Amino acid sequence: MRHDPSSMRTAASRVRFLGSARSGTAETWHMRVTSVALVPLSIAFVFIVLSLIGKDYESAVATLGSPIPAILMLLFILASVYHMKIGMQSIIDDYVHAPHVKDWALLGNLFFSFAIGLACVYAVLKLSFM
């Protein structure tokens, strides 16, 4: 294994493939995987929303009630909410330095992400089972 002189990792962390906090690598990979997944899911989301323009309520419910659009919408929601949670967690970790404030901010981020995800999933499931 080559040593990169510009790297700030210690020899032990290079051997264990861990960052200084021991979890940054996993969060980085989750962020990248959700980013890649969101590219086609965002295109599908925009396509679905554009196809609903000008339709009445019943036809919109029928469109979102079919399995493929409902599954694509659920995947888009879950990937984007998880991506949002990881991104905000990274921002809080980097810029909030007071320990108690950081803990409350991370807890608020978790509850906010969960609430938004639950509300969106509930809405899609309610439309798809009407």
C-alpha positions as CSV (number, residue, x, y, z in Angstrom):
1,M,0.0,0.0,0.0
2,R,1.4,3.4,-1.0
3,H,1.5,6.3,1.4
4,D,0.0,9.5,0.1
5,P,2.0,12.4,1.5
6,S,-1.0,14.7,1.3
7,S,-3.2,12.3,3.4
8,M,-3.8,13.2,7.0
9,R,-4.7,9.6,8.0
10,T,-2.5,7.8,10.5
11,A,-0.8,4.6,9.7
12,A,-3.2,2.7,11.9
13,S,-6.3,4.2,10.2
14,R,-4.8,3.4,6.8
15,V,-4.4,-0.3,7.8
16,R,-7.9,-0.5,9.3
17,F,-9.5,1.6,6.5
18,L,-11.2,3.8,9.1
19,G,-11.3,7.6,9.3
20,S,-10.6,9.5,12.5
21,A,-14.2,9.2,13.8
22,R,-14.4,5.5,12.6
23,S,-17.7,6.2,10.7
24,G,-16.9,8.8,8.1
25,T,-16.2,6.4,5.4
26,A,-19.5,4.6,5.7
27,E,-21.4,7.9,5.7
28,T,-19.5,9.0,2.6
29,W,-20.4,5.8,0.8
30,H,-24.0,6.1,1.8
31,M,-24.0,9.7,0.6
32,R,-22.5,8.7,-2.8
33,V,-24.8,5.7,-3.2
34,T,-27.9,7.7,-2.5
35,S,-26.6,10.4,-4.9
36,V,-26.2,7.9,-7.7
37,A,-29.6,6.4,-6.9
38,L,-31.3,9.8,-6.9
39,V,-30.3,10.6,-10.4
40,P,-32.7,8.1,-12.2
41,L,-35.2,8.4,-9.4
42,S,-35.3,12.2,-9.8
43,I,-35.8,11.9,-13.5
44,A,-38.7,9.4,-12.9
45,F,-40.1,11.8,-10.2
46,V,-40.1,14.7,-12.6
47,F,-41.6,12.6,-15.4
48,I,-44.4,11.4,-13.1
49,V,-45.2,14.9,-11.8
50,L,-45.2,16.4,-15.3
51,S,-47.5,13.6,-16.5
52,L,-50.0,14.7,-13.8
53,I,-50.2,18.3,-15.0
54,G,-53.7,19.1,-16.2
55,K,-55.3,15.9,-14.9
56,D,-58.2,15.8,-12.5
57,Y,-58.0,14.3,-9.1
58,E,-59.4,10.9,-10.0
59,S,-56.9,10.4,-12.9
60,A,-54.0,11.5,-10.7
61,V,-55.0,9.0,-8.0
62,A,-55.3,6.3,-10.7
63,T,-51.8,7.2,-12.0
64,L,-50.2,7.2,-8.6
65,G,-52.2,4.1,-7.6
66,S,-50.5,1.9,-10.2
67,P,-47.6,-0.1,-8.8
68,I,-44.7,1.3,-10.9
69,P,-45.2,5.0,-10.2
70,A,-45.9,4.3,-6.5
71,I,-42.8,2.2,-6.1
72,L,-40.7,4.8,-7.9
73,M,-42.1,7.6,-5.7
74,L,-41.5,5.5,-2.5
75,L,-37.9,4.8,-3.6
76,F,-37.4,8.5,-4.4
77,I,-38.8,9.6,-1.0
78,L,-36.7,7.1,1.0
79,A,-33.5,7.8,-0.8
80,S,-33.9,11.6,-0.7
81,V,-34.9,11.6,3.0
82,Y,-31.9,9.4,3.9
83,H,-29.6,11.6,1.8
84,M,-31.0,14.7,3.5
85,K,-30.4,13.2,6.9
86,I,-26.8,12.2,6.2
87,G,-26.0,15.6,4.7
88,M,-27.5,17.6,7.5
89,Q,-25.8,15.3,10.1
90,S,-22.5,16.1,8.4
91,I,-23.2,19.8,8.5
92,I,-24.1,19.6,12.2
93,D,-21.0,17.6,13.0
94,D,-18.8,20.1,11.1
95,Y,-20.2,23.4,12.3
96,V,-21.9,22.9,15.7
97,H,-19.3,22.7,18.4
98,A,-21.2,23.0,21.7
99,P,-21.7,19.4,22.9
100,H,-25.3,19.8,24.1
101,V,-26.4,21.9,21.2
102,K,-24.8,19.3,18.8
103,D,-26.7,16.5,20.5
104,W,-30.0,18.3,20.3
105,A,-29.4,19.3,16.7
106,L,-28.6,15.7,15.7
107,L,-31.7,14.5,17.6
108,G,-33.8,17.1,15.9
109,N,-32.4,16.1,12.5
110,L,-33.2,12.5,13.1
111,F,-36.8,13.3,14.2
112,F,-37.3,15.8,11.4
113,S,-36.1,13.3,8.8
114,F,-38.2,10.5,10.2
115,A,-41.3,12.8,10.3
116,I,-40.9,14.0,6.7
117,G,-40.2,10.5,5.5
118,L,-43.2,9.0,7.3
119,A,-45.6,11.7,6.1
120,C,-44.5,11.3,2.5
121,V,-44.6,7.5,2.6
122,Y,-48.1,7.7,4.2
123,A,-49.3,10.0,1.5
124,V,-48.0,7.7,-1.3
125,L,-49.4,4.6,0.3
126,K,-52.8,6.2,0.9
127,L,-53.0,7.2,-2.7
128,S,-51.9,3.8,-4.0
129,F,-54.4,1.9,-1.9
130,M,-57.4,4.0,-2.7
